[in-house]
Structure formats: C-alpha cells, structure tokens
Amino acid sequence: MVPISAGTALQALDAGRVERGQKVLILGASGGVGSYAVQLAKSFGAEVTGVSSTGKTDLVRSLGADHVLDYTQDDFADGARQFDLIVDIGGNPTLSRLRRALTATGTAVIVGGEEGGRWAGGFGRSLRAPFVSLFVRQRLAMLASKERASDLERLTPLLEAGQVTPSVERTYPLDEVRDAMSHLDAGNVRGKIAITVFSNDGGS
C-alpha cells in the first residue's frame, strides 16, 4: 500500500514543477511528508537540501539529502544560497523569507496550513501566496493534496525498486495510541509512526 504522505510529497513536487538538476529545499525534511519529498526529489535528479532540527539531521542525510541544515543554527534565507524550488511542509516562514531563498524565477510550494490565523483558520499565508505571485517573477503556490490513482501508479515502482522507502521510527500497539499521539504532538517523531491494529495471528 502506498502511504498518503508519499502522495502528498509527490503532488508538492509536481506543483513545484521539479526538474533534474534543480536545487530543491525541503522544509520539514524529517517528517512524514518531508521524508518522502527528499527521496522523491533525489529520484527525479534534483540536488536536495533538507532542513530539520538538530536531533534529526542524521535521518535526513540517510534519506539521501545532499545537504542538511539545522534550523536551530542555520538560516536557509540568509542569502548564502538560493533554490529553484522550496517545498515548505509546516515550516511556517514568512513569504518574504521564502522569496529571499528562491532564485529570481523560483517556486515555493506551501503544503497544508499552520497554527493561528483568526480569520483564515491557519491558511492565511497559503491564501496570500498566489496573490503575491501576481506581482513578482517568482511563483508562490499552496497545495491542498488529495488521493489520486495516478500517484499510486507512479509511486509503486519507486517503492518496489527501493528508491523510495517509508521512514518509520516506531510501531505502537493499538492500546498505546495515546502515547503515540503525545510523541507526535511533541514534535519528536523521525519520519512516521505506525499503529498496529491486528496481531500476527490475525486477532485484534
């Protein structure tokens, strides 16, 4: 079965029109969607930089990222580097910071919403992005992902060939769902976690 996170990562890269040889930045590279985005971008021939916290930089390197930035020490928008494509998965930087890290005609894709936003329900930045794009050469887009059969057809051979692999930190039994969610909410998960619903003998 192809995970939904992999489909979201693929759709984000499609929205960004990723191409071989491009420099791609993944914000949130150690998460469920980000871990797939890193691998998929590499499989498409991009030079990938992943951003994560200190304790997860080793995971991002193991996923195949060419460069890794620790967001507690490194500023991706410091002007030292620019990217053709930025996939922002929950990073929540301002649009101006995203633009500063893009090439003159680069693209930023914002995946999902963020906390806050009294009027826009956490989607204010995503809703402003297409409007800003009307007045600049850079392209700022938002992604509202959905399940697509075509994604499954494209992802299955990559998964079967081992070019893309799920990054599962830990599997929890069903009676430890509360602990699993606490671990997830604390931001400590490296990749994904899984919940075991059935035992090996087929029982619940």
C-alpha positions, 0 to 999 in steps of 0.5 A: 500500500502506498502511504498518503504522505508519499502522495502528498510529497509527490503532488508538492513536487509536481506543483513545484514543477521539479526538474533534474538538476534543480536545487530543491529545499525541503522544509520539514525534511524529517517528517512524514511528508518531508521524508518522502519529498527528499527521496522523491526529489533525489529520484527525479535528479534534483540536488536536495537540501533538507532542513530539520532540527538538530536531533534529526539531521542524521535521518535526513542525510540517510534519506539521501539529502545532499545537504542538511541544515539545522534550523536551530543554527542555520538560516536557509534565507540568509542569502548564502544560497538560493533554490529553484524550488522550496517545498515548505511542509509546516515550516511556517516562514514568512513569504518574504523569507521564502522569496529571499531563498528562491532564485529570481524565477523560483517556486515555493510550494506551501503544503497544508496550513499552520497554527493561528490565523483568526480569520483564515483558520491557519491558511492565511499565508497559503491564501496570500501566496498566489496573490503575491505571485501576481506581482513578482517573477517568482511563483508562490503556490499552496497545495491542498493534496488529495488521493489520486490513482495516478500517484499510486501508479507512479509511486509503486515502482519507486517503492518496489525498486527501493528508491523510495522507502517509508521512514518509520521510527516506531510501531505502537500497539493499538492500546498505546495510541495515546502515547503515540499521539503525545510523541507526535504532538511533541514534535519528536517523531523521525519520519512516521509512526505506525499503529498496529491494529491486528496481531500476527495471528490475525486477532485484534 
